[in-house]
Amino acid sequence: MTPSPAPGLPHCEPGLPWPPLMPGTAAGVGLAYRPRSPSNTLKDVVEDHLGELLRVWDERYRKDHGPFHPRLEKLFEAFLKAST
């Protein structure tokens, strides 16, 4: 049985896949798991420069931007951990 769409969402015709496919795609195309590329530029930048940012924040940026919030350091660390 095909699940019904949530209230307010368009109705899906019987026999068509739910959720609806993007226009121009065939059923089952592109649905296979593809792991991320081991190269991640943002991760590389954060990994290479986070330590320096934390070291110089008070001297360079605190006056204009305030203290570096501890939650941001945790967020960056979680990002680095998740992207390995």
PDB file of N, CA, C and O in Angstrom:
ATOM      1  N   MET A   1       0.843  -1.178   0.000  1.00  0.00           N
ATOM      2  CA  MET A   1       0.000   0.000   0.000  1.00  0.00           C
ATOM      3  C   MET A   1       0.888   1.241   0.000  1.00  0.00           C
ATOM      4  O   MET A   1       1.821   1.342   0.797  1.00  0.00           O
ATOM      5  N   THR A   2       0.604   2.162  -0.873  1.00  0.00           N
ATOM      6  CA  THR A   2       1.357   3.393  -0.977  1.00  0.00           C
ATOM      7  C   THR A   2       0.887   4.368   0.088  1.00  0.00           C
ATOM      8  O   THR A   2      -0.315   4.603   0.213  1.00  0.00           O
ATOM      9  N   PRO A   3       1.814   4.949   0.868  1.00  0.00           N
ATOM     10  CA  PRO A   3       1.391   5.894   1.897  1.00  0.00           C
ATOM     11  C   PRO A   3       0.740   7.116   1.280  1.00  0.00           C
ATOM     12  O   PRO A   3       1.103   7.533   0.180  1.00  0.00           O
ATOM     13  N   SER A   4      -0.209   7.683   1.981  1.00  0.00           N
ATOM     14  CA  SER A   4      -0.883   8.891   1.518  1.00  0.00           C
ATOM     15  C   SER A   4      -0.032  10.103   1.861  1.00  0.00           C
ATOM     16  O   SER A   4       0.679  10.110   2.867  1.00  0.00           O
ATOM     17  N   PRO A   5      -0.108  11.128   1.019  1.00  0.00           N
ATOM     18  CA  PRO A   5       0.636  12.336   1.344  1.00  0.00           C
ATOM     19  C   PRO A   5       0.022  13.030   2.555  1.00  0.00           C
ATOM     20  O   PRO A   5      -1.144  12.815   2.884  1.00  0.00           O
ATOM     21  N   ALA A   6       0.807  13.849   3.201  1.00  0.00           N
ATOM     22  CA  ALA A   6       0.315  14.605   4.347  1.00  0.00           C
ATOM     23  C   ALA A   6      -0.736  15.600   3.887  1.00  0.00           C
ATOM     24  O   ALA A   6      -0.734  16.008   2.725  1.00  0.00           O
ATOM     25  N   PRO A   7      -1.647  16.001   4.794  1.00  0.00           N
ATOM     26  CA  PRO A   7      -2.663  16.985   4.411  1.00  0.00           C
ATOM     27  C   PRO A   7      -2.012  18.235   3.823  1.00  0.00           C
ATOM     28  O   PRO A   7      -1.007  18.722   4.342  1.00  0.00           O
ATOM     29  N   GLY A   8      -2.576  18.737   2.765  1.00  0.00           N
ATOM     30  CA  GLY A   8      -2.058  19.930   2.127  1.00  0.00           C
ATOM     31  C   GLY A   8      -1.036  19.650   1.035  1.00  0.00           C
ATOM     32  O   GLY A   8      -0.678  20.555   0.283  1.00  0.00           O
ATOM     33  N   LEU A   9      -0.557  18.405   0.935  1.00  0.00           N
ATOM     34  CA  LEU A   9       0.375  18.065  -0.128  1.00  0.00           C
ATOM     35  C   LEU A   9      -0.395  17.515  -1.320  1.00  0.00           C
ATOM     36  O   LEU A   9      -1.487  16.975  -1.145  1.00  0.00           O
ATOM     37  N   PRO A  10       0.140  17.638  -2.509  1.00  0.00           N
ATOM     38  CA  PRO A  10      -0.580  17.155  -3.684  1.00  0.00           C
ATOM     39  C   PRO A  10      -0.812  15.642  -3.630  1.00  0.00           C
ATOM     40  O   PRO A  10      -0.012  14.891  -3.071  1.00  0.00           O
ATOM     41  N   HIS A  11      -1.902  15.230  -4.215  1.00  0.00           N
ATOM     42  CA  HIS A  11      -2.244  13.803  -4.257  1.00  0.00           C
ATOM     43  C   HIS A  11      -1.388  13.114  -5.302  1.00  0.00           C
ATOM     44  O   HIS A  11      -1.102  13.683  -6.356  1.00  0.00           O
ATOM     45  N   CYS A  12      -0.984  11.904  -5.013  1.00  0.00           N
ATOM     46  CA  CYS A  12      -0.201  11.105  -5.945  1.00  0.00           C
ATOM     47  C   CYS A  12      -1.147  10.121  -6.630  1.00  0.00           C
ATOM     48  O   CYS A  12      -1.917   9.423  -5.970  1.00  0.00           O
ATOM     49  N   GLU A  13      -1.081  10.076  -7.931  1.00  0.00           N
ATOM     50  CA  GLU A  13      -1.946   9.181  -8.686  1.00  0.00           C
ATOM     51  C   GLU A  13      -1.615   7.729  -8.364  1.00  0.00           C
ATOM     52  O   GLU A  13      -0.446   7.396  -8.170  1.00  0.00           O
ATOM     53  N   PRO A  14      -2.635   6.847  -8.301  1.00  0.00           N
ATOM     54  CA  PRO A  14      -2.370   5.430  -8.053  1.00  0.00           C
ATOM     55  C   PRO A  14      -1.392   4.879  -9.084  1.00  0.00           C
ATOM     56  O   PRO A  14      -1.486   5.191 -10.271  1.00  0.00           O
ATOM     57  N   GLY A  15      -0.460   4.063  -8.625  1.00  0.00           N
ATOM     58  CA  GLY A  15       0.518   3.450  -9.510  1.00  0.00           C
ATOM     59  C   GLY A  15       1.784   4.263  -9.676  1.00  0.00           C
ATOM     60  O   GLY A  15       2.778   3.753 -10.193  1.00  0.00           O
ATOM     61  N   LEU A  16       1.772   5.529  -9.245  1.00  0.00           N
ATOM     62  CA  LEU A  16       2.972   6.350  -9.318  1.00  0.00           C
ATOM     63  C   LEU A  16       3.715   6.270  -7.990  1.00  0.00           C
ATOM     64  O   LEU A  16       3.093   6.065  -6.948  1.00  0.00           O
ATOM     65  N   PRO A  17       5.015   6.426  -8.011  1.00  0.00           N
ATOM     66  CA  PRO A  17       5.780   6.307  -6.769  1.00  0.00           C
ATOM     67  C   PRO A  17       5.481   7.449  -5.798  1.00  0.00           C
ATOM     68  O   PRO A  17       5.197   8.572  -6.214  1.00  0.00           O
ATOM     69  N   TRP A  18       5.547   7.154  -4.529  1.00  0.00           N
ATOM     70  CA  TRP A  18       5.435   8.185  -3.505  1.00  0.00           C
ATOM     71  C   TRP A  18       6.659   8.081  -2.621  1.00  0.00           C
ATOM     72  O   TRP A  18       6.933   6.970  -2.166  1.00  0.00           O
ATOM     73  N   PRO A  19       7.384   9.064  -2.344  1.00  0.00           N
ATOM     74  CA  PRO A  19       7.145  10.437  -2.791  1.00  0.00           C
ATOM     75  C   PRO A  19       7.411  10.583  -4.275  1.00  0.00           C
ATOM     76  O   PRO A  19       8.146   9.787  -4.859  1.00  0.00           O
ATOM     77  N   PRO A  20       6.818  11.595  -4.888  1.00  0.00           N
ATOM     78  CA  PRO A  20       6.982  11.782  -6.334  1.00  0.00           C
ATOM     79  C   PRO A  20       8.448  11.978  -6.683  1.00  0.00           C
ATOM     80  O   PRO A  20       9.215  12.522  -5.889  1.00  0.00           O
ATOM     81  N   LEU A  21       8.833  11.535  -7.865  1.00  0.00           N
ATOM     82  CA  LEU A  21      10.202  11.699  -8.338  1.00  0.00           C
ATOM     83  C   LEU A  21      10.376  13.095  -8.917  1.00  0.00           C
ATOM     84  O   LEU A  21       9.407  13.741  -9.313  1.00  0.00           O
ATOM     85  N   MET A  22      11.600  13.543  -8.960  1.00  0.00           N
ATOM     86  CA  MET A  22      11.892  14.820  -9.604  1.00  0.00           C
ATOM     87  C   MET A  22      11.568  14.683 -11.089  1.00  0.00           C
ATOM     88  O   MET A  22      11.767  13.616 -11.670  1.00  0.00           O
ATOM     89  N   PRO A  23      11.071  15.754 -11.706  1.00  0.00           N
ATOM     90  CA  PRO A  23      10.772  15.691 -13.139  1.00  0.00           C
ATOM     91  C   PRO A  23      12.010  15.277 -13.929  1.00  0.00           C
ATOM     92  O   PRO A  23      13.117  15.744 -13.659  1.00  0.00           O
ATOM     93  N   GLY A  24      11.814  14.413 -14.887  1.00  0.00           N
ATOM     94  CA  GLY A  24      12.891  13.974 -15.758  1.00  0.00           C
ATOM     95  C   GLY A  24      13.712  12.828 -15.206  1.00  0.00           C
ATOM     96  O   GLY A  24      14.709  12.444 -15.818  1.00  0.00           O
ATOM     97  N   THR A  25      13.320  12.258 -14.052  1.00  0.00           N
ATOM     98  CA  THR A  25      14.057  11.118 -13.514  1.00  0.00           C
ATOM     99  C   THR A  25      13.205   9.873 -13.652  1.00  0.00           C
ATOM    100  O   THR A  25      11.977   9.938 -13.609  1.00  0.00           O
ATOM    101  N   ALA A  26      13.858   8.755 -13.816  1.00  0.00           N
ATOM    102  CA  ALA A  26      13.154   7.484 -13.904  1.00  0.00           C
ATOM    103  C   ALA A  26      13.165   6.812 -12.539  1.00  0.00           C
ATOM    104  O   ALA A  26      14.065   7.039 -11.730  1.00  0.00           O
ATOM    105  N   ALA A  27      12.159   5.987 -12.292  1.00  0.00           N
ATOM    106  CA  ALA A  27      12.075   5.287 -11.010  1.00  0.00           C
ATOM    107  C   ALA A  27      13.325   4.447 -10.796  1.00  0.00           C
ATOM    108  O   ALA A  27      13.753   3.718 -11.691  1.00  0.00           O
ATOM    109  N   GLY A  28      13.904   4.551  -9.617  1.00  0.00           N
ATOM    110  CA  GLY A  28      15.061   3.746  -9.271  1.00  0.00           C
ATOM    111  C   GLY A  28      16.392   4.292  -9.736  1.00  0.00           C
ATOM    112  O   GLY A  28      17.437   3.762  -9.357  1.00  0.00           O
ATOM    113  N   VAL A  29      16.386   5.330 -10.543  1.00  0.00           N
ATOM    114  CA  VAL A  29      17.638   5.898 -11.038  1.00  0.00           C
ATOM    115  C   VAL A  29      18.194   6.844  -9.977  1.00  0.00           C
ATOM    116  O   VAL A  29      17.487   7.729  -9.495  1.00  0.00           O
ATOM    117  N   GLY A  30      19.449   6.656  -9.619  1.00  0.00           N
ATOM    118  CA  GLY A  30      20.104   7.552  -8.684  1.00  0.00           C
ATOM    119  C   GLY A  30      19.736   7.322  -7.229  1.00  0.00           C
ATOM    120  O   GLY A  30      20.076   8.139  -6.373  1.00  0.00           O
ATOM    121  N   LEU A  31      19.046   6.225  -6.930  1.00  0.00           N
ATOM    122  CA  LEU A  31      18.627   5.988  -5.565  1.00  0.00           C
ATOM    123  C   LEU A  31      19.626   5.144  -4.775  1.00  0.00           C
ATOM    124  O   LEU A  31      19.453   4.948  -3.572  1.00  0.00           O
ATOM    125  N   ALA A  32      20.658   4.650  -5.432  1.00  0.00           N
ATOM    126  CA  ALA A  32      21.650   3.825  -4.749  1.00  0.00           C
ATOM    127  C   ALA A  32      22.530   4.699  -3.867  1.00  0.00           C
ATOM    128  O   ALA A  32      22.766   5.865  -4.183  1.00  0.00           O
ATOM    129  N   TYR A  33      23.008   4.147  -2.775  1.00  0.00           N
ATOM    130  CA  TYR A  33      23.880   4.873  -1.856  1.00  0.00           C
ATOM    131  C   TYR A  33      25.205   5.171  -2.527  1.00  0.00           C
ATOM    132  O   TYR A  33      25.830   4.285  -3.111  1.00  0.00           O
ATOM    133  N   ARG A  34      25.622   6.400  -2.444  1.00  0.00           N
ATOM    134  CA  ARG A  34      26.919   6.801  -2.959  1.00  0.00           C
ATOM    135  C   ARG A  34      27.671   7.481  -1.818  1.00  0.00           C
ATOM    136  O   ARG A  34      27.262   8.552  -1.368  1.00  0.00           O
ATOM    137  N   PRO A  35      28.765   6.879  -1.341  1.00  0.00           N
ATOM    138  CA  PRO A  35      29.502   7.497  -0.239  1.00  0.00           C
ATOM    139  C   PRO A  35      30.108   8.836  -0.661  1.00  0.00           C
ATOM    140  O   PRO A  35      30.396   9.067  -1.835  1.00  0.00           O
ATOM    141  N   ARG A  36      30.291   9.703   0.325  1.00  0.00           N
ATOM    142  CA  ARG A  36      30.901  10.995   0.051  1.00  0.00           C
ATOM    143  C   ARG A  36      32.339  10.816  -0.407  1.00  0.00           C
ATOM    144  O   ARG A  36      33.013   9.842  -0.071  1.00  0.00           O
ATOM    145  N   SER A  37      32.770  11.775  -1.171  1.00  0.00           N
ATOM    146  CA  SER A  37      34.163  11.801  -1.589  1.00  0.00           C
ATOM    147  C   SER A  37      35.024  12.041  -0.356  1.00  0.00           C
ATOM    148  O   SER A  37      34.648  12.840   0.502  1.00  0.00           O
ATOM    149  N   PRO A  38      36.168  11.374  -0.243  1.00  0.00           N
ATOM    150  CA  PRO A  38      37.027  11.604   0.910  1.00  0.00           C
ATOM    151  C   PRO A  38      37.590  13.028   0.930  1.00  0.00           C
ATOM    152  O   PRO A  38      38.057  13.490   1.971  1.00  0.00           O
ATOM    153  N   SER A  39      37.552  13.718  -0.198  1.00  0.00           N
ATOM    154  CA  SER A  39      38.029  15.092  -0.265  1.00  0.00           C
ATOM    155  C   SER A  39      36.886  16.031   0.095  1.00  0.00           C
ATOM    156  O   SER A  39      35.831  15.994  -0.539  1.00  0.00           O
ATOM    157  N   ASN A  40      37.084  16.868   1.101  1.00  0.00           N
ATOM    158  CA  ASN A  40      36.071  17.810   1.544  1.00  0.00           C
ATOM    159  C   ASN A  40      36.788  19.118   1.861  1.00  0.00           C
ATOM    160  O   ASN A  40      37.441  19.238   2.898  1.00  0.00           O
ATOM    161  N   THR A  41      36.666  20.088   0.974  1.00  0.00           N
ATOM    162  CA  THR A  41      37.411  21.334   1.097  1.00  0.00           C
ATOM    163  C   THR A  41      37.075  22.083   2.378  1.00  0.00           C
ATOM    164  O   THR A  41      37.975  22.585   3.051  1.00  0.00           O
ATOM    165  N   LEU A  42      35.791  22.166   2.728  1.00  0.00           N
ATOM    166  CA  LEU A  42      35.409  22.873   3.946  1.00  0.00           C
ATOM    167  C   LEU A  42      36.027  22.213   5.167  1.00  0.00           C
ATOM    168  O   LEU A  42      36.530  22.897   6.059  1.00  0.00           O
ATOM    169  N   LYS A  43      35.992  20.879   5.211  1.00  0.00           N
ATOM    170  CA  LYS A  43      36.598  20.159   6.334  1.00  0.00           C
ATOM    171  C   LYS A  43      38.095  20.463   6.408  1.00  0.00           C
ATOM    172  O   LYS A  43      38.638  20.684   7.491  1.00  0.00           O
ATOM    173  N   ASP A  44      38.751  20.473   5.257  1.00  0.00           N
ATOM    174  CA  ASP A  44      40.186  20.757   5.228  1.00  0.00           C
ATOM    175  C   ASP A  44      40.486  22.152   5.775  1.00  0.00           C
ATOM    176  O   ASP A  44      41.433  22.324   6.543  1.00  0.00           O
ATOM    177  N   VAL A  45      39.690  23.145   5.388  1.00  0.00           N
ATOM    178  CA  VAL A  45      39.900  24.521   5.861  1.00  0.00           C
ATOM    179  C   VAL A  45      39.695  24.598   7.365  1.00  0.00           C
ATOM    180  O   VAL A  45      40.522  25.169   8.076  1.00  0.00           O
ATOM    181  N   VAL A  46      38.593  24.025   7.858  1.00  0.00           N
ATOM    182  CA  VAL A  46      38.309  24.057   9.295  1.00  0.00           C
ATOM    183  C   VAL A  46      39.403  23.320  10.059  1.00  0.00           C
ATOM    184  O   VAL A  46      39.897  23.809  11.075  1.00  0.00           O
ATOM    185  N   GLU A  47      39.772  22.161   9.574  1.00  0.00           N
ATOM    186  CA  GLU A  47      40.791  21.355  10.241  1.00  0.00           C
ATOM    187  C   GLU A  47      42.141  22.088  10.296  1.00  0.00           C
ATOM    188  O   GLU A  47      42.844  22.037  11.305  1.00  0.00           O
ATOM    189  N   ASP A  48      42.485  22.764   9.206  1.00  0.00           N
ATOM    190  CA  ASP A  48      43.779  23.441   9.129  1.00  0.00           C
ATOM    191  C   ASP A  48      43.830  24.748   9.918  1.00  0.00           C
ATOM    192  O   ASP A  48      44.908  25.157  10.349  1.00  0.00           O
ATOM    193  N   HIS A  49      42.678  25.418  10.121  1.00  0.00           N
ATOM    194  CA  HIS A  49      42.718  26.776  10.670  1.00  0.00           C
ATOM    195  C   HIS A  49      41.935  26.984  11.965  1.00  0.00           C
ATOM    196  O   HIS A  49      42.010  28.068  12.543  1.00  0.00           O
ATOM    197  N   LEU A  50      41.197  26.001  12.436  1.00  0.00           N
ATOM    198  CA  LEU A  50      40.404  26.199  13.655  1.00  0.00           C
ATOM    199  C   LEU A  50      41.285  26.509  14.858  1.00  0.00           C
ATOM    200  O   LEU A  50      40.970  27.412  15.635  1.00  0.00           O
ATOM    201  N   GLY A  51      42.367  25.787  15.023  1.00  0.00           N
ATOM    202  CA  GLY A  51      43.262  26.027  16.157  1.00  0.00           C
ATOM    203  C   GLY A  51      43.779  27.453  16.180  1.00  0.00           C
ATOM    204  O   GLY A  51      43.803  28.096  17.230  1.00  0.00           O
ATOM    205  N   GLU A  52      44.193  27.945  15.024  1.00  0.00           N
ATOM    206  CA  GLU A  52      44.701  29.315  14.944  1.00  0.00           C
ATOM    207  C   GLU A  52      43.593  30.321  15.236  1.00  0.00           C
ATOM    208  O   GLU A  52      43.819  31.299  15.949  1.00  0.00           O
ATOM    209  N   LEU A  53      42.410  30.095  14.700  1.00  0.00           N
ATOM    210  CA  LEU A  53      41.280  30.988  14.965  1.00  0.00           C
ATOM    211  C   LEU A  53      41.001  31.069  16.461  1.00  0.00           C
ATOM    212  O   LEU A  53      40.792  32.159  16.995  1.00  0.00           O
ATOM    213  N   LEU A  54      40.997  29.934  17.134  1.00  0.00           N
ATOM    214  CA  LEU A  54      40.742  29.926  18.571  1.00  0.00           C
ATOM    215  C   LEU A  54      41.856  30.648  19.336  1.00  0.00           C
ATOM    216  O   LEU A  54      41.586  31.326  20.328  1.00  0.00           O
ATOM    217  N   ARG A  55      43.090  30.507  18.885  1.00  0.00           N
ATOM    218  CA  ARG A  55      44.230  31.162  19.554  1.00  0.00           C
ATOM    219  C   ARG A  55      44.192  32.677  19.424  1.00  0.00           C
ATOM    220  O   ARG A  55      44.507  33.387  20.379  1.00  0.00           O
ATOM    221  N   VAL A  56      43.804  33.188  18.240  1.00  0.00           N
ATOM    222  CA  VAL A  56      43.901  34.632  17.987  1.00  0.00           C
ATOM    223  C   VAL A  56      42.579  35.380  18.139  1.00  0.00           C
ATOM    224  O   VAL A  56      42.555  36.604  18.010  1.00  0.00           O
ATOM    225  N   TRP A  57      41.491  34.680  18.406  1.00  0.00           N
ATOM    226  CA  TRP A  57      40.169  35.324  18.431  1.00  0.00           C
ATOM    227  C   TRP A  57      40.132  36.544  19.349  1.00  0.00           C
ATOM    228  O   TRP A  57      39.746  37.630  18.917  1.00  0.00           O
ATOM    229  N   ASP A  58      40.525  36.378  20.602  1.00  0.00           N
ATOM    230  CA  ASP A  58      40.415  37.483  21.550  1.00  0.00           C
ATOM    231  C   ASP A  58      41.206  38.708  21.093  1.00  0.00           C
ATOM    232  O   ASP A  58      40.716  39.835  21.170  1.00  0.00           O
ATOM    233  N   GLU A  59      42.423  38.481  20.620  1.00  0.00           N
ATOM    234  CA  GLU A  59      43.285  39.583  20.202  1.00  0.00           C
ATOM    235  C   GLU A  59      42.765  40.291  18.950  1.00  0.00           C
ATOM    236  O   GLU A  59      42.781  41.520  18.876  1.00  0.00           O
ATOM    237  N   ARG A  60      42.306  39.516  17.968  1.00  0.00           N
ATOM    238  CA  ARG A  60      41.942  40.112  16.674  1.00  0.00           C
ATOM    239  C   ARG A  60      40.459  40.465  16.523  1.00  0.00           C
ATOM    240  O   ARG A  60      40.131  41.468  15.890  1.00  0.00           O
ATOM    241  N   TYR A  61      39.564  39.661  17.092  1.00  0.00           N
ATOM    242  CA  TYR A  61      38.149  39.799  16.735  1.00  0.00           C
ATOM    243  C   TYR A  61      37.207  40.124  17.893  1.00  0.00           C
ATOM    244  O   TYR A  61      36.082  40.563  17.655  1.00  0.00           O
ATOM    245  N   ARG A  62      37.635  39.921  19.129  1.00  0.00           N
ATOM    246  CA  ARG A  62      36.730  40.091  20.273  1.00  0.00           C
ATOM    247  C   ARG A  62      36.153  41.500  20.355  1.00  0.00           C
ATOM    248  O   ARG A  62      34.967  41.661  20.642  1.00  0.00           O
ATOM    249  N   LYS A  63      36.967  42.516  20.109  1.00  0.00           N
ATOM    250  CA  LYS A  63      36.507  43.903  20.220  1.00  0.00           C
ATOM    251  C   LYS A  63      35.307  44.167  19.294  1.00  0.00           C
ATOM    252  O   LYS A  63      34.329  44.789  19.706  1.00  0.00           O
ATOM    253  N   ASP A  64      35.387  43.699  18.063  1.00  0.00           N
ATOM    254  CA  ASP A  64      34.322  43.963  17.083  1.00  0.00           C
ATOM    255  C   ASP A  64      33.197  42.927  17.095  1.00  0.00           C
ATOM    256  O   ASP A  64      32.052  43.248  16.779  1.00  0.00           O
ATOM    257  N   HIS A  65      33.526  41.674  17.462  1.00  0.00           N
ATOM    258  CA  HIS A  65      32.549  40.589  17.322  1.00  0.00           C
ATOM    259  C   HIS A  65      32.169  39.911  18.631  1.00  0.00           C
ATOM    260  O   HIS A  65      31.305  39.034  18.647  1.00  0.00           O
ATOM    261  N   GLY A  66      32.804  40.307  19.721  1.00  0.00           N
ATOM    262  CA  GLY A  66      32.498  39.684  21.005  1.00  0.00           C
ATOM    263  C   GLY A  66      33.279  38.394  21.185  1.00  0.00           C
ATOM    264  O   GLY A  66      34.059  37.997  20.320  1.00  0.00           O
ATOM    265  N   PRO A  67      33.057  37.745  22.325  1.00  0.00           N
ATOM    266  CA  PRO A  67      33.799  36.516  22.610  1.00  0.00           C
ATOM    267  C   PRO A  67      33.388  35.382  21.665  1.00  0.00           C
ATOM    268  O   PRO A  67      32.266  35.344  21.160  1.00  0.00           O
ATOM    269  N   PHE A  68      34.309  34.483  21.450  1.00  0.00           N
ATOM    270  CA  PHE A  68      34.029  33.290  20.644  1.00  0.00           C
ATOM    271  C   PHE A  68      33.169  32.368  21.492  1.00  0.00           C
ATOM    272  O   PHE A  68      33.621  31.875  22.526  1.00  0.00           O
ATOM    273  N   HIS A  69      31.955  32.134  21.072  1.00  0.00           N
ATOM    274  CA  HIS A  69      31.014  31.348  21.876  1.00  0.00           C
ATOM    275  C   HIS A  69      31.465  29.897  21.965  1.00  0.00           C
ATOM    276  O   HIS A  69      31.791  29.287  20.947  1.00  0.00           O
ATOM    277  N   PRO A  70      31.489  29.331  23.186  1.00  0.00           N
ATOM    278  CA  PRO A  70      31.929  27.938  23.348  1.00  0.00           C
ATOM    279  C   PRO A  70      31.121  26.960  22.502  1.00  0.00           C
ATOM    280  O   PRO A  70      31.635  25.918  22.092  1.00  0.00           O
ATOM    281  N   ARG A  71      29.879  27.287  22.245  1.00  0.00           N
ATOM    282  CA  ARG A  71      29.034  26.406  21.435  1.00  0.00           C
ATOM    283  C   ARG A  71      29.583  26.286  20.013  1.00  0.00           C
ATOM    284  O   ARG A  71      29.449  25.240  19.379  1.00  0.00           O
ATOM    285  N   LEU A  72      30.202  27.366  19.513  1.00  0.00           N
ATOM    286  CA  LEU A  72      30.773  27.309  18.167  1.00  0.00           C
ATOM    287  C   LEU A  72      31.954  26.348  18.099  1.00  0.00           C
ATOM    288  O   LEU A  72      32.112  25.618  17.120  1.00  0.00           O
ATOM    289  N   GLU A  73      32.777  26.351  19.136  1.00  0.00           N
ATOM    290  CA  GLU A  73      33.903  25.415  19.152  1.00  0.00           C
ATOM    291  C   GLU A  73      33.390  23.978  19.143  1.00  0.00           C
ATOM    292  O   GLU A  73      33.935  23.129  18.439  1.00  0.00           O
ATOM    293  N   LYS A  74      32.351  23.704  19.917  1.00  0.00           N
ATOM    294  CA  LYS A  74      31.764  22.356  19.937  1.00  0.00           C
ATOM    295  C   LYS A  74      31.185  22.004  18.573  1.00  0.00           C
ATOM    296  O   LYS A  74      31.303  20.869  18.112  1.00  0.00           O
ATOM    297  N   LEU A  75      30.558  22.985  17.933  1.00  0.00           N
ATOM    298  CA  LEU A  75      29.970  22.755  16.608  1.00  0.00           C
ATOM    299  C   LEU A  75      31.050  22.398  15.588  1.00  0.00           C
ATOM    300  O   LEU A  75      30.897  21.450  14.817  1.00  0.00           O
ATOM    301  N   PHE A  76      32.148  23.167  15.590  1.00  0.00           N
ATOM    302  CA  PHE A  76      33.246  22.873  14.660  1.00  0.00           C
ATOM    303  C   PHE A  76      33.847  21.495  14.940  1.00  0.00           C
ATOM    304  O   PHE A  76      34.135  20.741  14.010  1.00  0.00           O
ATOM    305  N   GLU A  77      34.035  21.171  16.204  1.00  0.00           N
ATOM    306  CA  GLU A  77      34.597  19.861  16.548  1.00  0.00           C
ATOM    307  C   GLU A  77      33.671  18.725  16.117  1.00  0.00           C
ATOM    308  O   GLU A  77      34.132  17.695  15.628  1.00  0.00           O
ATOM    309  N   ALA A  78      32.361  18.917  16.301  1.00  0.00           N
ATOM    310  CA  ALA A  78      31.402  17.895  15.862  1.00  0.00           C
ATOM    311  C   ALA A  78      31.428  17.770  14.337  1.00  0.00           C
ATOM    312  O   ALA A  78      31.331  16.666  13.801  1.00  0.00           O
ATOM    313  N   PHE A  79      31.559  18.898  13.644  1.00  0.00           N
ATOM    314  CA  PHE A  79      31.648  18.866  12.185  1.00  0.00           C
ATOM    315  C   PHE A  79      32.863  18.066  11.727  1.00  0.00           C
ATOM    316  O   PHE A  79      32.770  17.245  10.815  1.00  0.00           O
ATOM    317  N   LEU A  80      34.007  18.316  12.372  1.00  0.00           N
ATOM    318  CA  LEU A  80      35.217  17.595  11.986  1.00  0.00           C
ATOM    319  C   LEU A  80      35.088  16.105  12.282  1.00  0.00           C
ATOM    320  O   LEU A  80      35.534  15.271  11.494  1.00  0.00           O
ATOM    321  N   LYS A  81      34.483  15.775  13.408  1.00  0.00           N
ATOM    322  CA  LYS A  81      34.299  14.372  13.768  1.00  0.00           C
ATOM    323  C   LYS A  81      33.355  13.663  12.797  1.00  0.00           C
ATOM    324  O   LYS A  81      33.596  12.522  12.405  1.00  0.00           O
ATOM    325  N   ALA A  82      32.281  14.353  12.416  1.00  0.00           N
ATOM    326  CA  ALA A  82      31.278  13.751  11.525  1.00  0.00           C
ATOM    327  C   ALA A  82      31.782  13.609  10.093  1.00  0.00           C
ATOM    328  O   ALA A  82      31.305  12.752   9.349  1.00  0.00           O
ATOM    329  N   SER A  83      32.735  14.437   9.706  1.00  0.00           N
ATOM    330  CA  SER A  83      33.183  14.400   8.306  1.00  0.00           C
ATOM    331  C   SER A  83      34.435  13.567   8.118  1.00  0.00           C
ATOM    332  O   SER A  83      35.109  13.687   7.095  1.00  0.00           O
ATOM    333  N   THR A  84      34.761  12.716   9.099  1.00  0.00           N
ATOM    334  CA  THR A  84      35.923  11.837   8.922  1.00  0.00           C
ATOM    335  C   THR A  84      35.476  10.453   8.518  1.00  0.00           C
ATOM    336  O   THR A  84      36.309   9.568   8.321  1.00  0.00           O
TER     337      THR A  84
END
